[in-house]
């Protein structure tokens, strides 16, 4: 079924529309927040950004999702999820006001990153509550369609929010006062999601009463054991495990591309002009977002035509070849085009990974499988930024980095194909 058809099916439910609206508003706010943080951390005229600082910034932005992800479910399964969706936006709003105050007061970077880390930690609870609430607002026969629609729509809206953040920055300026105002706007918009969540009944989203549920402390200990059990289960699900591995490989190589692009725009293409660099990288993000959206449209048809195994291999291999052709000349025009290619390829692989985990992993292990997936998705990105910090020169022009990226994609595609070839699983 196509994205548009899935969307039409699930939007018929009133409660789904409210939960969906809560997600869209919150992730639109996320886009503004992420743009403000990225602009302040990497493109502030006062900061001489290095590859090491890029790695540190990406770690702050992403590690809460990797570290907290497996553990938040313990609390999401004990607290009213509707209340989480109402309270978290206000807590996040207060933290954003604190962050904005720190920026306006020119506080040390460590204080800014600490506040941003707290904002993202609260956001992790919010997103986990949204995901856990979904089965309560759609019938079981529409759950697959809802799972296909909601993450993709959230990603697209986040890109839109980042675009709005860029336009607002052009209006209010990129100094500390302008960044602080963007953070305040993000907090206000996020708070509006609580108003939508309030329209739902307090008991609607669960969790359902369970007298046999273990105590929170025991449940926290069970998380680690559960992740190990989930990993062992995945070993026997060849296609699901391999597709998650392909997604992890893409995220690692994409993380290298991100660090490379930031440093190239900051120093090589613009001679240190931070405003021009930010505009350049914003164009790359916008074009990449269009690639994400295009992948949503073409992947269902491509997997029907080629099967998941061949489409993942094609996407990874083409990404490597075109990245080499577009980036190796080290011309500014090549990076937006490479961003588009990697947007299509990366989202195609992600859709295939989501599908295989939902299809091939038993329901008893599915939540743990997605927790492992989540940790790989963000952890590999941060690991790649750390490697980039070790190999990128001050101006970012690194043939070694481009060669690693360009060869890494087809090698990952070949390894994936070799692992999955015996199973010949077909998309359903």
C-alpha positions in Angstrom: 0.0 0.0 0.0 1.3 3.5 -0.8 1.9 6.2 1.7 -1.1 8.3 0.6 -3.4 5.3 0.8 -2.1 4.4 4.3 -2.7 8.0 5.4 -6.2 8.0 4.1 -7.0 4.8 6.0 -5.7 5.8 9.4 -7.0 9.4 9.3 -10.5 8.1 9.5 -10.1 7.6 13.3 -10.8 10.6 15.4 -8.4 9.6 18.2 -5.6 8.8 15.8 -6.0 12.3 14.2 -5.5 13.8 17.7 -2.5 11.7 18.5 -1.1 12.4 15.0 -1.7 16.1 15.4 0.2 15.9 18.7 3.2 14.3 16.9 3.2 16.7 14.0 3.2 19.8 16.2 5.9 18.4 18.5 8.2 17.4 15.6 7.7 20.7 13.8 8.9 22.3 17.0 11.8 19.8 17.1 12.9 21.1 13.6 13.1 24.7 14.9 15.0 23.6 18.0 17.4 21.4 16.1 18.1 24.2 13.6 18.7 26.7 16.4 21.1 24.4 18.2 22.9 23.4 15.0 23.3 27.1 14.0 24.5 28.1 17.5 26.9 25.2 18.0 28.4 24.9 14.5 27.9 28.2 12.7 28.2 30.9 15.3 30.7 33.6 14.2 32.2 33.5 17.7 33.0 29.8 17.5 35.8 28.3 15.4 34.2 25.0 14.9 36.5 21.9 14.5 35.6 18.4 13.6 36.1 17.4 17.2 33.5 20.0 18.3 31.1 18.7 15.6 31.5 15.2 17.0 30.8 16.5 20.6 27.7 18.5 19.4 26.2 15.5 17.6 26.8 13.3 20.6 24.8 15.8 22.8 22.0 15.8 20.2 21.8 12.1 19.7 23.1 10.1 22.6 20.0 10.7 24.8 18.1 8.7 22.2 20.6 5.9 22.3 21.2 5.7 26.1 17.7 6.5 27.4 15.8 4.7 24.7 15.7 1.2 26.1 14.9 2.4 29.6 12.1 4.9 29.1 9.7 2.1 28.4 9.8 1.1 32.0 8.2 4.4 33.0 6.0 4.7 29.8 4.4 1.4 30.9 3.6 2.8 34.4 2.6 6.4 34.0 -0.5 7.7 32.2 0.7 8.3 28.6 -1.8 11.0 28.0 -0.5 12.8 31.0 3.0 12.5 29.7 1.9 14.1 26.5 0.4 16.9 28.5 3.1 17.5 31.1 6.3 16.9 29.0 5.7 19.9 26.7 5.5 22.3 29.7 8.6 20.8 31.2 10.4 21.1 27.9 9.1 24.6 27.5 10.6 25.6 30.9 13.9 24.0 29.9 13.9 25.8 26.6 13.4 29.1 28.4 16.4 28.3 30.6 18.5 27.3 27.5 17.4 30.6 25.8 18.5 32.5 28.9 21.9 30.8 28.9 22.4 31.7 25.2 21.3 35.3 25.7 23.6 35.6 28.8 26.6 34.2 26.8 27.0 31.4 29.3 29.8 28.8 28.9 29.2 26.2 26.2 29.1 23.4 28.8 26.0 25.0 30.4 24.3 25.3 27.0 25.0 21.7 26.1 23.8 20.6 29.5 20.5 22.4 29.1 20.1 21.1 25.5 20.7 17.6 26.8 17.9 18.0 29.4 15.5 19.2 26.6 16.3 16.2 24.5 15.9 13.8 27.5 12.4 15.1 28.1 11.7 14.8 24.4 12.7 11.1 24.4 10.0 10.4 26.9 7.5 12.3 24.8 8.3 10.4 21.6 8.3 7.1 23.4 4.9 7.8 24.8 3.6 8.7 21.3 4.9 5.4 20.0 3.5 3.3 22.8 0.1 5.0 22.5 -0.4 4.2 18.8 -2.0 0.8 19.3 -4.7 2.4 21.5 -6.0 4.7 18.8 -6.0 2.4 15.7 -7.5 -1.0 15.1 -5.0 -3.9 14.9 -5.6 -4.3 11.2 -4.6 -0.7 10.6 -1.5 -0.7 12.8 1.0 -1.5 10.0 -0.4 1.4 8.0 -0.2 3.7 11.0 3.4 2.6 11.7 4.2 3.4 8.1 2.6 6.9 8.2 3.6 8.4 11.5 7.4 8.2 11.6 7.7 9.3 8.0 5.3 12.2 8.5 7.2 13.2 11.6 10.5 13.2 9.8 9.1 15.4 6.9 7.5 17.8 9.4 10.9 18.1 11.2 12.5 19.1 8.0 9.7 21.7 7.5 10.4 23.0 11.0 14.1 23.3 10.3 13.2 25.3 7.2 10.9 27.6 9.2 13.8 28.0 11.7 16.0 29.1 8.9 13.5 31.7 7.7 13.0 33.0 11.2 16.8 33.2 11.7 17.0 35.3 8.5 14.4 37.7 10.1 15.6 37.9 13.6 19.3 37.5 13.0 21.9 34.8 14.0 23.3 36.5 17.1 22.7 35.2 20.6 19.5 37.1 20.9 18.2 35.6 17.7 19.1 32.1 18.7 17.4 32.6 22.1 14.2 33.8 20.4 14.2 30.7 18.2 14.4 28.5 21.3 11.5 30.4 22.9 9.4 30.0 19.7 10.2 26.3 19.7 9.0 25.9 23.3 5.8 27.8 22.6 5.0 25.6 19.6 5.8 22.5 21.5 3.5 23.6 24.3 0.6 23.7 21.7 0.9 19.9 21.4 -0.3 19.5 25.0 -3.5 21.3 24.0 -4.2 18.7 21.4 -3.3 15.9 23.7 -5.7 17.3 26.3 -8.6 16.5 23.9 -8.1 12.8 24.5 -9.5 10.9 27.5 -7.0 10.4 30.3 -7.3 6.6 30.2 -7.4 6.3 26.4 -3.7 5.8 25.7 -2.9 3.4 28.6 -1.1 1.7 30.0 -3.5 -1.0 30.7 -3.7 -2.3 34.3 -1.4 -5.3 34.9 -1.1 -6.7 38.4 1.8 -9.0 37.3 3.9 -6.0 36.1 7.3 -6.1 38.0 8.5 -3.2 40.1 10.3 -0.4 38.3 13.7 -1.3 39.8 13.4 -4.9 38.7 12.1 -3.8 35.3 15.2 -1.6 34.9 17.4 -4.6 35.6 15.4 -6.6 33.1 16.1 -4.1 30.3 19.7 -5.3 29.9 18.7 -8.9 30.0 15.9 -8.2 27.6 18.2 -6.5 25.1 20.5 -9.5 25.2 17.5 -11.8 24.6 16.4 -9.6 21.7 19.9 -9.7 20.1 19.9 -13.5 20.3 16.5 -13.6 18.7 17.7 -11.4 15.9 20.6 -13.7 15.1 18.1 -16.2 14.0 16.1 -13.7 11.9 18.6 -13.3 9.1 16.9 -10.7 6.9 15.7 -8.5 9.8 19.2 -8.5 11.4 21.0 -7.9 8.1 18.7 -5.0 7.1 19.2 -3.4 10.6 22.9 -3.8 9.9 22.5 -2.1 6.5 20.7 0.8 8.2 23.5 1.0 10.8 26.2 1.1 8.0 24.3 3.9 6.3 24.0 5.9 9.5 27.8 5.5 10.1 28.6 6.7 6.6 26.0 9.4 6.7 27.5 10.6 10.0 30.8 11.0 8.2 29.1 12.9 5.4 27.5 15.2 8.0 30.8 16.1 9.7 32.5 16.5 6.3 29.8 18.8 5.0 29.7 21.0 8.1 33.5 21.6 8.0 33.7 22.0 4.2 31.0 24.7 4.3 32.4 26.3 7.4 36.0 26.7 6.1 36.6 25.4 2.5 33.6 26.7 0.5 33.0 30.0 2.4 36.4 31.0 3.8 35.0 31.1 7.4 31.9 33.1 6.6 29.5 31.5 9.1 26.3 32.9 7.6 27.1 31.7 4.1 28.1 28.3 5.5 24.8 28.0 7.4 22.9 28.9 4.2 24.8 26.3 2.3 24.3 23.5 4.8 20.6 24.5 5.1 20.2 23.9 1.3 21.8 20.5 1.7 19.4 19.6 4.5 16.4 20.9 2.5 17.3 18.9 -0.6 18.0 15.8 1.5 14.6 16.2 3.0 13.1 16.1 -0.4 15.0 12.9 -1.0 13.5 11.4 2.2 10.0 12.2 0.9 10.7 10.8 -2.6 11.9 7.6 -1.0 8.6 7.2 0.8 6.9 7.3 -2.6 9.2 5.0 -4.6 10.2 2.4 -2.0 6.9 0.5 -1.9 7.0 0.2 -5.7 10.7 -0.6 -5.8 10.4 -3.4 -3.2 7.4 -4.9 -5.0 9.5 -4.9 -8.2 12.9 -6.0 -6.9 12.2 -7.4 -3.4 13.7 -5.9 -0.2 17.1 -7.6 -0.6 17.8 -6.3 -4.1 16.4 -2.8 -3.4 18.6 -2.3 -0.3 21.6 -3.5 -2.2 20.8 -1.2 -5.2 20.2 1.8 -2.9 23.5 1.4 -1.0 25.5 0.7 -4.1 24.1 3.7 -6.0 24.7 5.9 -3.0 28.4 5.1 -2.9 29.0 5.6 -6.7 27.1 8.9 -6.9 28.6 10.2 -3.7 32.1 9.7 -5.2 31.1 11.4 -8.4 29.5 14.4 -6.7 31.8 15.0 -3.8 35.3 14.2 -5.0 35.5 17.3 -7.1 35.0 19.3 -3.9 32.7 21.8 -5.6 29.9 23.4 -3.6 27.3 22.4 -6.1 28.0 18.7 -5.5 27.0 18.5 -1.8 23.3 19.3 -2.2 23.0 16.7 -4.9 24.8 14.2 -2.8 22.5 15.1 0.1 19.5 14.3 -2.2 21.0 10.9 -3.2 21.8 10.0 0.4 18.3 11.1 1.5 16.7 8.8 -1.0 19.0 5.9 -0.3 19.0 6.2 3.5 15.2 6.5 3.8 14.7 3.6 1.4 16.9 1.4 3.6 15.2 2.6 6.8 11.7 1.8 5.4 13.0 -1.7 4.5 14.5 -2.1 7.9 11.3 -1.1 9.6 9.3 -3.5 7.5 11.5 -6.5 8.0 11.6 -6.0 11.8 7.8 -5.7 12.0 7.4 -8.6 9.6 10.0 -11.1 10.7 10.5 -10.5 14.4 8.1 -12.2 16.8 5.8 -9.8 18.7 7.3 -10.9 22.0 10.7 -9.6 20.9 9.7 -6.7 18.6 10.0 -3.9 21.2 13.5 -5.1 22.2 14.4 -5.4 18.6 13.4 -1.8 17.9 15.3 -0.7 21.1 18.5 -2.2 19.6 17.6 -0.6 16.3 17.3 2.8 17.9 20.6 2.4 19.7 22.3 1.5 16.4 20.6 4.3 14.5 22.0 7.0 16.7 25.1 5.4 18.1 26.6 4.7 14.7 26.1 8.3 13.7 27.9 9.6 16.7 30.7 7.0 16.2 31.2 8.2 12.6 31.5 11.8 13.8 34.2 10.7 16.2 36.1 9.0 13.4 35.7 12.1 11.3 37.2 14.2 14.1 40.3 12.1 13.8 40.8 12.2 10.0 39.4 15.5 8.8 41.8 18.3 8.2 40.9 21.8 9.5 39.3 22.9 6.2 37.5 19.5 5.7 38.9 18.7 2.3 39.7 15.0 2.8 39.9 12.5 0.0 40.3 9.8 2.5 37.0 10.5 4.1 35.2 10.6 0.7 36.9 7.3 -0.3 35.8 5.6 2.9 32.2 6.8 2.3 32.1 5.9 -1.4 33.5 2.4 -0.9 31.7 1.8 2.3 28.2 2.0 0.8 28.7 -0.7 -2.0 30.7 -2.9 0.4 27.8 -2.7 2.9 25.4 -3.5 0.1 27.5 -6.5 -1.0 27.7 -7.8 2.5 24.0 -7.4 3.0 23.2 -9.3 -0.2 25.6 -12.1 0.7 23.9 -12.5 4.1 20.3 -12.4 2.9 20.7 -14.3 -0.4 19.9 -17.7 1.1 16.6 -16.6 2.7 15.2 -14.8 -0.4 12.5 -13.2 1.7 10.0 -11.1 -0.2 8.2 -8.0 0.9 4.6 -8.5 1.9 
